């Protein structure tokens, strides 16, 4: 293990994260607060769309 990896692991431990996570952020070149979330749209039809009213009543 080289000096860079040792320093990275030490810094990650001080920050409370895994070394693997620190390597990911170093590779991406940004910190977690600068990253955007991925797409949040549906990729398939809702399987409960037709019966959701009935399911909701059963759950009550």
C-alpha positions as CSV (number, residue, x, y, z in Angstrom):
1,X,0.0,0.0,0.0
2,X,1.4,3.4,-1.0
3,X,1.5,6.6,0.9
4,X,-1.4,8.1,-1.0
5,X,-3.7,5.1,-0.2
6,X,-2.6,5.3,3.5
7,X,-3.4,9.0,3.6
8,X,-6.7,8.4,1.9
9,X,-7.7,5.7,4.4
10,X,-6.7,7.9,7.3
11,X,-8.6,10.8,6.0
12,X,-11.7,8.6,5.3
13,X,-11.5,7.2,8.8
14,X,-11.4,10.7,10.3
15,X,-14.4,11.7,8.2
16,X,-16.3,8.6,9.3
17,X,-16.5,7.0,5.9
18,X,-15.2,3.8,4.3
19,X,-12.0,4.1,2.2
20,X,-13.9,2.7,-0.8
21,X,-16.4,5.7,-0.5
22,X,-13.5,8.1,-0.3
23,X,-11.9,6.6,-3.4
24,X,-15.3,7.0,-5.2
25,X,-15.4,10.7,-4.4
26,X,-11.8,11.2,-5.4
27,X,-12.5,9.5,-8.7
28,X,-15.6,11.6,-9.3
29,X,-13.7,14.8,-8.4
30,X,-16.5,16.1,-6.2
31,X,-17.9,15.9,-2.7
32,X,-21.3,14.4,-1.8
33,X,-23.0,17.7,-1.5
34,X,-22.1,18.6,-5.1
35,X,-23.5,15.4,-6.6
36,X,-27.0,15.4,-8.1
37,X,-29.5,12.6,-7.5
38,X,-30.3,10.3,-10.4
39,X,-33.6,10.4,-12.3
40,X,-36.7,9.9,-10.2
41,X,-39.3,8.9,-12.8
42,X,-41.1,5.6,-13.2
43,X,-39.5,3.0,-15.4
44,X,-42.5,0.7,-15.6
45,X,-46.2,0.7,-15.1
46,X,-47.7,0.8,-11.6
47,X,-48.8,-2.8,-10.9
48,X,-51.3,-1.5,-8.3
49,X,-52.9,1.3,-10.3
50,X,-56.2,-0.6,-10.9
51,X,-56.7,-1.9,-7.4
52,X,-55.0,0.8,-5.3
53,X,-58.4,2.0,-3.9
54,X,-59.3,-1.4,-2.7
55,X,-55.8,-2.0,-1.2
56,X,-56.0,1.3,0.7
57,X,-59.3,0.3,2.2
58,X,-58.0,-3.1,3.2
59,X,-55.0,-1.4,4.9
60,X,-57.2,0.9,6.9
